[in-house]
């Protein structure tokens, strides 16, 4: 591609892109999402980058968020590695299935359903309080599959310096929901972290911080396969992508520190607000409004 | 309270972390080093290429180097080749993490998670082969 296809890719545009990527990396590592939901609209709507180049660039940004944030969360043992690896089966298989069935589905119906699911999860997260009873329940009840797969884990929260031991509820329901999340993220062209966090937190009763860290751990794997294909097809613009990667990596250094120091209830509230925004955007898109992926 | 709580708390925290570290298996360490090395190597290559472009006043490359031409281009040390290698390293970091996890669980004789990580790896390869991911 020639330089004109980058849109207004002057030095100012590249600097703005690095700034937006920094924010995407911060928000992504704080919420357990890839940040593609911020990067793609900025690339297409503000910089005028062609959609496929924008998606390719954003996918590499998602990998940067995932690897940058996950390395910190894995080092600090917040990530539930076994849970992440188990659910990666579902999300990677779901992504393949989603791409295969995409042509048979009516996108408007899908966006509308997705909008409803996001809004429901947002409302649930705001209304349901994290109580001492919840934590006790987590420590007491574990399905047989959870024990067999050794999904239970614990972590040290640096914010209140407490050790949180938890068991994973409904492992198979979570597995099925992750497969659906993988297929839907393949269909909509997004990383799907905003589905994985509620699936783990709301459905599988994983504590918020562990859900965020584990989601960050997983999204890089799904994005890697797609990003490699985009690279092979020549859709990656190395200048743009380098700015995104460096901005995002800087952002994850800030976002992971913020996340570790923030109370889980605050993260839940920010996440719920973010979900509500996504839900509304998805519903709007179902009725043909807005150019957001 | 007159005791130096500020000084005592971090030591308590470190002790707690060590206690947890001892109980949670050390696949964490391997994965941390893999992800860290991948992102650091990528960042260094990208910064070096961009610094060279800025210093020499040449245009920022707009196309990645196709994988078959990569070795030759890297031999000439073109900015496009260095940027491409940096980005490829980043893209392959999560895949390397999955592949290394297979080896880790195999050494631990954890058959269940050897199978789990192998299926993830197979899905990734299937996605690549089908050209969809």
Interface residues (C-beta under 8 A of the other chain):
Chain A: X1 X2 X3 X5 X6 X14 X60 X63 X64 X66 X67 X68 X70 X71 X74 X75 X76 X77 X79 X81 X82 X85 X86 X88 X89 X92 X93 X95 X96 X99 X100 X148 X149 X150 X153 X154 X155 X156 X158 X161 X163 X186 X220 X221 X222 X223 X224 X225 X226 X227 X228 X229 X231 X232 X234 X236 X237 X238 X239 X241 X242 X245 X246 X249
Chain B: X9 X12 X13 X16 X17 X20 X21 X23 X24 X27 X28 X31 X32 X35 X36 X38 X39 X42 X43 X46 X47 X49 X50 X59 X60 X61 X62 X63 X64 X66 X67 X80 X83 X84 X86 X87 X88 X90 X91 X92 X93 X94 X95 X97 X98 X101 X112 X113 X116 X117 X119 X120 X123 X124 X126 X127 X128 X130 X131 X132 X133
